[in-house]
Each structure stands twice: as structure tokens, then as C-alpha cells.
Amino acid sequence: MSDPMKSAVVPFSPLIGVAPLTRRAFLNEDLKPLGVALLARARENPTDANAYLDCSTILQLIGDRDIALSVQAQAIEIQALYSLPAQKAGAGLRLLVIMGPGDLMSNTPVEFLVEDSDVSLDLLYLTLASTWPASVPDHDVMMVALAESEANQPLLQRLDGALAHWPRPVINLPARIAVLSRDGVCAALRAVAGVEMPLTVRTGRKDLQALGNGMMTVGTLLPGDQFPLIVRPIGSHAGQNLEKMEHAADVTAYLARIDAEDFYLSRFVDYSSADGLFRKYRIALIEGRPFVCHYAVSAHWMIHYLNAGMSECAEKRAEEAACMAHFDEEFAVRHAVALQDIHQRMGLPYLAIDCAETRAGDLLIFEVDNAMVVHAMDDAAMFPYKKVAMHKVFAAFRQMLENARQPALAA
């Protein structure tokens, strides 16, 4: 039998990586010339998988998602393993990351979490069609990065068997990640004290049509609930085709625009504050301890940090700065019991939570995921307070890796 810990061959050409390329895009750099150069490099040497993978990242960043995923598939077919050296010198820690194919929201953003650290990365891309490699790079810790999705469920199940007796510590076990569907999280967090997460169910287009034309009541799909409702296609992210239904007629109009077949349905919760504004937190929960990654204020209930107007409003930034400065003694204390219960139920050393606070003071959960974007790319001049907050996140992530490694060293 082959030794699974045998060192693999190092790729001959350097990988730029997702984090540096995304940072350049964040600074509004035109990445098209680099993409053209990478494509030319790949044409000159069709085995240069790093050029293909970096080109795929650029295509995603400039909005050509379908072409990007096609180029990514070419890269993975050529080579499954990609390496990024640690940015800091020293003995460091070797992290083997199990990745799945997909866009930039399909895997834990590990590159951002270990930027400027002593952690070296080996990224191993696996698909259902691929076989487990005969050898992998030696490593101190493994982390399963691929996110839950309909497409990834079979791969997560397969990984669960492959990693059952892995000779190194494994962070975020596949079976635990598999629970992170919206309805799976809802079921896992049912009856957690201090937590509100409305019942979320999967439903098909036929039932939604019946709801829209009055042939079915809300209570049939969501016992005890009523309008307004939240509807989104299964598999959608970042608010894509997520809408609020005030009345049955809204459902009919929605289905006329959206051609998906399967949807998530849940009750809408008005979480606006006394001033009428909505406030959303992104929390990293690392070994059960919460860290704030961003805090957005918006007049609209569907908040995304980039559309909340944080850059345009000094008052909003001041509020976010105060939130981050006092997070440990305020938000983290208010919801300490609930967050610890979430940690215990989900069983994942690293995860992220998009949430808010209800008018009654409960923690309103929107999403729990292992692949939410967590970064430190915001303009330091405009968001000077974020550097300290994100340093706490990255330090906790690095400590989590060390804590996982230490029992193995002791053994």
C-alpha cells in the first residue's frame, strides 16, 4: 500500500493564489492584462496548472464565472495539488487543505486567514470523479475546506470515509460540514435558548405555485407561520434571487421571473432597530469563541457589506468601530450561552455566522457556514479599526491550528 504521507512533487511554476489576486481586484487594479499573460503562459506550456488556476481566479474576479469554472476544471484535471509557501520564515506549520471545485464562495477562505503568517498551504482539489491520490505532502494538520452544497454532499460523504482514520489531526470533519444546509442548520439549532432561526423548509416550484394561487396555505408548508415570507432558490448565495413575499400574489410574480425548481422558504423576521435601520454581524466562531469580522448598517433588510453604504457614511463606520472595540464585553457576553450552544451542536472548530439581534434581544441566525468570506482587505485609511479586529481573528485561527497539532506532537 502507498504511504499517504509521502511527499508530493512540487509544481514547477509558482501559484499567485486567491488572496493576492483578490486584494489587487479590491484595489480596483485591472487584472485583465495579467489574465491574458497567464493564458499565454498556459498555451506555451499546457501542463502549467498554476497558470490555469490563477487565470480561473481572475476570470471569477472580473465576473466571467462560467468560463472561470471551465478553466478551473482544466487546472484540476492537469494537477490536483497546489502549494503556497508561508509568508513568514521559521519552522511554521504545514496545513493540507482539502478543496472542492467551484467559485470563490465554495471553500473556506483559508488563504485570507493565514496571510502574512508562518503557515504553508498545500491545496488538494478533489472531485467525485477523482481518485484519492496515492501520496500527499506531509503536513501537521489537515483542514476540510469545501462547503456544503447539493453538489458537494456526495463528496463530503466520500471524504468522511477516507478521513475516518487519518494519521494527522483533521479540522472540520466532512460529516459536520454536511449539516450546514439552511434547513440542516435550522434543525440543528432548534430550541437553542436565546436563538431565533425561523423554520426553514425545502419546497418545489409546484407547491410555491399552489401557494401563490391560493390552493395552499402558508401553514401547510410552514406550520404556525404566515406572510411575509423569505424565498430563495436552493444553491443560491449572496442574496441572489432572495426576496420577501408580502402576499400570495408576490409568490406568483416571483415565479414568473425565477426559473429555479427548488427553493428554501422561511418566515421573515423584522429585525430593524428603533431607528428603522437593520444591523447585521458576521461572526467567526473559532473553537467556540466569537470574533466579529464585520458589522453592517443598512436601511434595507437584505444586508451585504458591500451594498450597505459603509464606505459612504462616516456615522455607520463609527458605529462599526464601536461595535468592534467593545464586542468582547458586549455582544459576546450577551450571547455567550447561545454561541457556546451553537458551537457544541455544530461541532466545527471553525465556522462563520451571519446574524443579527431581534427586538427581544435574541440572536437571529441567517446562515451558518464554513466558507463565508473573512478578510482584511478594507482600506486602512477609511477603516482603521478593522486591522485590530481582524488580527484577533487570524491569531485565533493560527492558535486553533496549533492546538490541533499539539496533541499529535505529544503522541
C-alpha positions as CSV (number, residue, x, y, z in Angstrom):
1,M,0.0,0.0,0.0
2,S,1.3,3.5,-0.8
3,D,2.2,5.7,2.1
4,P,-0.4,8.5,2.2
5,M,2.1,10.8,3.9
6,K,4.8,10.6,1.2
7,S,6.0,13.9,-0.1
8,A,4.5,15.0,-3.4
9,V,6.3,16.7,-6.3
10,V,6.4,20.5,-6.1
11,P,4.8,22.2,-9.1
12,F,7.4,23.8,-11.4
13,S,5.7,27.2,-11.7
14,P,4.6,29.5,-8.9
15,L,0.9,30.0,-7.9
16,I,-0.1,33.6,-7.2
17,G,-3.1,32.5,-5.2
18,V,-6.6,33.8,-4.4
19,A,-5.7,36.2,-1.6
20,P,-3.2,38.3,-3.6
21,L,-5.3,38.4,-6.7
22,T,-8.4,39.3,-4.7
23,R,-6.6,42.1,-2.9
24,R,-5.5,43.5,-6.3
25,A,-9.1,43.4,-7.5
26,F,-10.2,45.1,-4.3
27,L,-7.9,47.9,-5.0
28,N,-9.5,48.3,-8.5
29,E,-6.5,47.1,-10.4
30,D,-7.2,46.0,-13.9
31,L,-6.5,42.3,-13.8
32,K,-7.2,41.6,-17.5
33,P,-3.6,42.1,-18.7
34,L,-2.4,39.6,-16.1
35,G,-5.1,37.2,-17.1
36,V,-4.0,37.4,-20.8
37,A,-0.4,36.8,-19.7
38,L,-1.4,33.7,-17.7
39,L,-3.4,32.4,-20.6
40,A,-0.4,32.9,-22.9
41,R,1.8,31.1,-20.4
42,A,-0.7,28.2,-20.3
43,R,-0.8,27.9,-24.1
44,E,3.0,27.8,-24.2
45,N,3.0,25.0,-21.6
46,P,-0.3,23.1,-21.4
47,T,0.9,21.4,-18.2
48,D,1.3,24.7,-16.3
49,A,-1.7,24.1,-14.0
50,N,-0.8,27.0,-11.8
51,A,-1.3,29.4,-14.7
52,Y,-4.7,27.9,-15.4
53,L,-5.8,28.1,-11.7
54,D,-4.7,31.7,-11.3
55,C,-6.4,32.6,-14.6
56,S,-9.6,31.0,-13.3
57,T,-9.4,33.2,-10.2
58,I,-9.0,36.3,-12.3
59,L,-11.9,35.3,-14.5
60,Q,-14.1,34.9,-11.4
61,L,-13.0,38.3,-10.0
62,I,-13.9,40.1,-13.3
63,G,-17.3,38.3,-13.5
64,D,-16.8,35.6,-16.0
65,R,-17.9,32.8,-13.7
66,D,-18.9,30.1,-16.2
67,I,-15.6,30.4,-18.2
68,A,-13.7,30.6,-14.9
69,L,-15.1,27.3,-13.7
70,S,-14.3,25.7,-17.0
71,V,-10.7,26.9,-16.8
72,Q,-10.5,25.7,-13.1
73,A,-11.7,22.3,-14.2
74,Q,-8.8,22.2,-16.7
75,A,-6.4,23.1,-14.0
76,I,-7.6,20.4,-11.6
77,E,-7.6,17.8,-14.4
78,I,-3.9,18.6,-15.0
79,Q,-2.9,18.7,-11.3
80,A,-4.9,18.3,-8.1
81,L,-2.3,19.7,-5.7
82,Y,-1.2,23.4,-5.4
83,S,1.3,24.9,-2.9
84,L,1.6,28.3,-1.3
85,P,4.7,28.9,0.9
86,A,4.4,30.6,4.3
87,Q,5.0,34.4,4.1
88,K,7.0,34.4,7.4
89,A,10.2,32.5,7.9
90,G,10.6,29.8,10.5
91,A,9.6,26.3,11.3
92,G,6.0,27.2,10.9
93,L,3.0,24.9,10.4
94,R,2.2,22.8,7.3
95,L,-1.6,22.8,6.6
96,L,-3.1,20.5,4.0
97,V,-6.4,21.9,2.8
98,I,-9.0,19.7,1.1
99,M,-10.7,21.8,-1.6
100,G,-13.6,21.2,-3.9
101,P,-14.2,22.8,-7.3
102,G,-16.4,25.9,-7.5
103,D,-16.4,29.7,-7.2
104,L,-14.8,31.8,-4.5
105,M,-17.6,31.0,-2.1
106,S,-17.2,27.2,-2.4
107,N,-14.4,26.7,0.1
108,T,-13.2,28.1,3.4
109,P,-11.2,31.2,2.6
110,V,-8.0,29.7,4.2
111,E,-5.6,31.9,2.2
112,F,-7.1,35.0,3.7
113,L,-6.9,33.5,7.2
114,V,-3.2,32.7,7.1
115,E,-1.9,35.7,5.1
116,D,1.4,37.1,6.5
117,S,1.8,34.0,8.8
118,D,4.2,31.1,9.2
119,V,1.6,28.7,7.8
120,S,2.4,27.0,4.5
121,L,-0.5,25.7,2.4
122,D,-1.0,22.6,0.2
123,L,-4.3,22.9,-1.5
124,L,-5.6,19.5,-2.7
125,Y,-8.6,19.7,-5.1
126,L,-10.9,16.7,-5.1
127,T,-13.9,15.9,-7.2
128,L,-16.3,12.9,-7.3
129,A,-14.6,11.8,-10.5
130,S,-11.1,11.9,-9.0
131,T,-9.4,9.2,-7.0
132,W,-7.7,9.8,-3.7
133,P,-4.0,10.5,-4.5
134,A,-1.5,7.8,-3.8
135,S,0.6,10.3,-1.8
136,V,0.0,13.7,-0.3
137,P,2.5,16.2,1.1
138,D,3.5,15.6,4.7
139,H,1.6,18.0,7.0
140,D,0.9,18.9,10.6
141,V,-2.8,19.4,10.3
142,M,-5.5,18.8,7.6
143,M,-8.5,21.1,7.1
144,V,-11.5,20.2,5.1
145,A,-12.5,23.4,3.3
146,L,-15.2,22.6,0.8
147,A,-18.6,24.0,1.7
148,E,-21.9,22.3,1.9
149,S,-23.9,22.2,-1.3
150,E,-26.2,19.9,-3.2
151,A,-23.3,19.0,-5.5
152,N,-20.8,18.5,-2.6
153,Q,-22.9,16.2,-0.4
154,P,-21.7,13.0,-2.1
155,L,-18.1,14.2,-2.0
156,L,-18.4,15.1,1.7
157,Q,-19.8,11.6,2.3
158,R,-16.9,10.1,0.4
159,L,-14.4,12.2,2.3
160,D,-15.9,11.2,5.6
161,G,-14.9,7.6,5.0
162,A,-11.5,8.4,3.6
163,L,-10.6,10.6,6.7
164,A,-12.0,8.3,9.4
165,H,-8.6,7.1,10.4
166,W,-6.3,9.9,9.0
167,P,-2.9,9.9,10.7
168,R,-2.9,13.7,11.3
169,P,-5.4,15.9,13.1
170,V,-8.4,16.9,10.9
171,I,-10.2,20.2,11.4
172,N,-13.9,20.5,10.3
173,L,-14.9,16.9,9.7
174,P,-16.9,16.3,6.4
175,A,-20.0,14.9,8.3
176,R,-20.2,18.1,10.3
177,I,-19.9,20.3,7.2
178,A,-22.7,18.3,5.5
179,V,-25.2,19.6,8.1
180,L,-24.6,23.2,7.0
181,S,-27.5,23.4,4.6
182,R,-30.0,26.1,5.6
183,D,-32.6,23.5,6.6
184,G,-29.9,21.4,8.2
185,V,-28.7,24.3,10.4
186,C,-32.3,25.1,11.3
187,A,-32.8,21.6,12.5
188,A,-29.5,21.5,14.4
189,L,-30.3,24.8,16.2
190,R,-33.9,24.0,17.0
191,A,-34.8,25.1,20.6
192,V,-31.5,26.7,21.4
193,A,-32.1,29.2,24.2
194,G,-31.6,32.8,23.1
195,V,-31.6,31.9,19.4
196,E,-34.2,32.7,16.8
197,M,-34.0,30.9,13.4
198,P,-37.3,30.6,11.7
199,L,-38.3,27.2,10.4
200,T,-36.7,26.8,7.0
201,V,-38.0,24.2,4.6
202,R,-37.3,23.0,1.1
203,T,-40.1,23.2,-1.3
204,G,-40.6,22.7,-5.0
205,R,-41.9,25.0,-7.7
206,K,-45.3,23.2,-7.8
207,D,-46.0,23.9,-4.1
208,L,-45.0,27.5,-4.4
209,Q,-47.3,27.9,-7.4
210,A,-50.1,26.4,-5.3
211,L,-49.2,28.9,-2.5
212,G,-49.3,31.8,-5.0
213,N,-52.7,30.9,-6.5
214,G,-54.3,30.3,-3.1
215,M,-54.6,26.5,-3.5
216,M,-52.2,26.0,-0.5
217,T,-51.8,28.0,2.8
218,V,-48.5,29.1,4.3
219,G,-49.3,26.8,7.3
220,T,-49.2,23.8,5.1
221,L,-45.6,24.4,4.3
222,L,-44.6,26.3,7.4
223,P,-46.8,25.2,10.4
224,G,-47.7,28.1,12.5
225,D,-46.2,30.7,10.2
226,Q,-47.7,33.3,7.8
227,F,-46.8,36.1,5.4
228,P,-44.4,37.8,5.0
229,L,-42.0,35.0,3.8
230,I,-38.5,34.8,2.5
231,V,-37.9,32.7,-0.7
232,R,-34.6,31.8,-2.3
233,P,-33.5,29.1,-4.8
234,I,-31.6,26.3,-3.3
235,G,-27.9,26.7,-4.0
236,S,-28.1,30.5,-4.3
237,H,-25.7,32.7,-2.3
238,A,-25.0,36.4,-1.6
239,G,-28.7,37.2,-1.8
240,Q,-29.1,36.1,-5.4
241,N,-32.8,35.9,-6.1
242,L,-33.6,36.2,-2.4
243,E,-36.9,38.1,-2.0
244,K,-39.5,38.9,0.6
245,M,-43.1,37.8,-0.2
246,E,-45.7,40.1,1.4
247,H,-48.7,38.4,-0.2
248,A,-49.6,35.3,-2.3
249,A,-49.5,37.4,-5.4
250,D,-45.8,38.2,-4.8
251,V,-45.1,34.5,-5.0
252,T,-46.7,34.2,-8.4
253,A,-44.8,37.3,-9.7
254,Y,-41.6,35.8,-8.3
255,L,-42.0,32.5,-10.0
256,A,-42.7,34.3,-13.3
257,R,-39.1,35.8,-13.0
258,I,-37.2,32.9,-11.5
259,D,-36.9,29.6,-13.3
260,A,-35.5,27.5,-10.5
261,E,-37.2,24.3,-9.5
262,D,-36.3,24.0,-5.8
263,F,-36.4,26.7,-3.1
264,Y,-35.9,27.4,0.6
265,L,-38.9,29.0,2.3
266,S,-39.0,30.6,5.8
267,R,-40.8,33.3,7.8
268,F,-39.5,36.9,7.5
269,V,-38.3,38.4,10.8
270,D,-38.3,42.2,11.1
271,Y,-35.1,42.8,12.9
272,S,-35.0,46.6,12.4
273,S,-33.8,48.7,15.4
274,A,-35.8,51.5,16.9
275,D,-34.3,53.9,14.3
276,G,-35.7,51.8,11.5
277,L,-32.3,50.6,10.3
278,F,-31.1,47.0,10.1
279,R,-27.8,45.8,11.5
280,K,-26.0,42.6,10.6
281,Y,-23.0,40.9,12.1
282,R,-20.5,38.4,10.5
283,I,-19.0,36.4,13.3
284,A,-16.2,33.9,13.1
285,L,-16.7,31.2,15.7
286,I,-13.3,29.7,16.4
287,E,-13.1,26.8,18.9
288,G,-16.3,28.2,20.3
289,R,-15.1,31.8,20.8
290,P,-16.8,34.5,18.7
291,F,-14.9,37.2,16.7
292,V,-16.5,40.0,14.8
293,C,-15.5,40.2,11.2
294,H,-17.8,42.9,10.0
295,Y,-20.8,44.8,11.1
296,A,-23.1,46.5,8.6
297,V,-25.9,49.0,8.9
298,S,-28.5,49.5,6.2
299,A,-32.0,50.8,5.5
300,H,-32.7,47.5,3.7
301,W,-33.4,44.2,5.4
302,M,-31.2,42.3,3.0
303,I,-27.7,43.4,4.0
304,H,-24.5,42.8,2.3
305,Y,-21.5,44.7,3.5
306,L,-20.6,45.9,0.0
307,N,-24.1,47.4,-0.6
308,A,-24.7,48.8,2.9
309,G,-23.0,52.1,2.2
310,M,-20.4,51.7,4.8
311,S,-17.8,53.5,2.7
312,E,-20.1,56.4,2.1
313,C,-21.2,57.0,5.7
314,A,-18.9,58.1,8.5
315,E,-21.6,57.5,11.1
316,K,-22.0,53.9,10.0
317,R,-18.3,53.4,10.2
318,A,-18.2,54.9,13.7
319,E,-20.9,52.6,14.8
320,E,-19.0,49.6,13.4
321,A,-15.8,50.8,15.1
322,A,-17.6,51.0,18.4
323,C,-19.0,47.5,17.9
324,M,-15.6,46.0,17.2
325,A,-14.0,47.9,20.1
326,H,-16.5,46.6,22.6
327,F,-17.5,43.3,21.0
328,D,-15.9,41.1,23.7
329,E,-17.6,42.7,26.6
330,E,-20.9,43.5,24.9
331,F,-22.2,41.3,22.1
332,A,-20.0,38.3,23.1
333,V,-21.3,38.5,26.6
334,R,-25.0,39.0,25.7
335,H,-24.9,35.9,23.5
336,A,-22.3,33.8,25.3
337,V,-24.6,30.9,26.2
338,A,-26.3,30.8,22.8
339,L,-22.9,30.9,20.9
340,Q,-21.5,28.1,23.1
341,D,-24.6,26.0,22.4
342,I,-24.2,26.6,18.7
343,H,-20.6,25.6,18.8
344,Q,-21.4,22.4,20.7
345,R,-24.3,21.5,18.3
346,M,-22.4,22.2,15.1
347,G,-19.2,20.5,16.2
348,L,-16.9,22.6,13.9
349,P,-13.7,24.2,15.2
350,Y,-14.1,26.9,12.5
351,L,-17.3,28.3,11.2
352,A,-18.8,31.7,10.4
353,I,-22.3,33.1,11.3
354,D,-24.3,35.8,9.6
355,C,-26.7,37.1,12.3
356,A,-28.5,40.0,13.9
357,E,-30.3,40.8,17.1
358,T,-34.0,40.7,17.4
359,R,-36.0,43.4,19.1
360,A,-36.4,40.9,22.0
361,G,-32.6,40.6,22.3
362,D,-32.3,37.1,20.8
363,L,-29.6,36.1,18.3
364,L,-31.3,35.9,14.9
365,I,-29.4,33.4,12.7
366,F,-29.4,34.0,8.9
367,E,-26.7,31.5,7.9
368,V,-24.0,29.2,9.4
369,D,-21.3,28.3,7.0
370,N,-17.6,27.3,6.9
371,A,-16.9,29.2,3.6
372,M,-18.0,32.8,4.3
373,V,-15.5,35.4,3.1
374,V,-13.4,36.7,6.0
375,H,-10.6,39.1,5.1
376,A,-8.6,42.2,5.9
377,M,-8.6,44.0,2.6
378,D,-10.6,47.1,3.5
379,D,-8.9,50.4,3.1
380,A,-6.9,51.0,6.3
381,A,-7.3,54.8,6.0
382,M,-11.1,54.5,5.8
383,F,-11.5,51.5,8.2
384,P,-8.5,51.9,10.6
385,Y,-10.3,50.0,13.3
386,K,-10.6,46.8,11.3
387,K,-6.9,45.9,11.4
388,V,-7.1,45.2,15.2
389,A,-10.3,43.2,14.9
390,M,-9.1,41.0,12.0
391,H,-5.7,40.4,13.7
392,K,-7.7,38.8,16.5
393,V,-9.5,36.5,14.0
394,F,-6.3,35.5,12.3
395,A,-4.4,34.9,15.6
396,A,-7.3,32.7,16.9
397,F,-7.2,30.7,13.6
398,R,-3.5,30.2,13.9
399,Q,-3.9,29.1,17.5
400,M,-6.6,26.7,16.5
401,L,-4.2,25.1,14.1
402,E,-1.5,24.9,16.8
403,N,-4.0,23.4,19.3
404,A,-4.9,20.7,16.8
405,R,-1.2,20.0,16.2
406,Q,-0.1,19.8,19.8
407,P,-1.9,16.5,20.8
408,A,-0.3,14.8,17.7
409,L,3.1,16.0,18.7
410,A,2.6,14.7,22.3
411,A,1.5,11.3,20.9
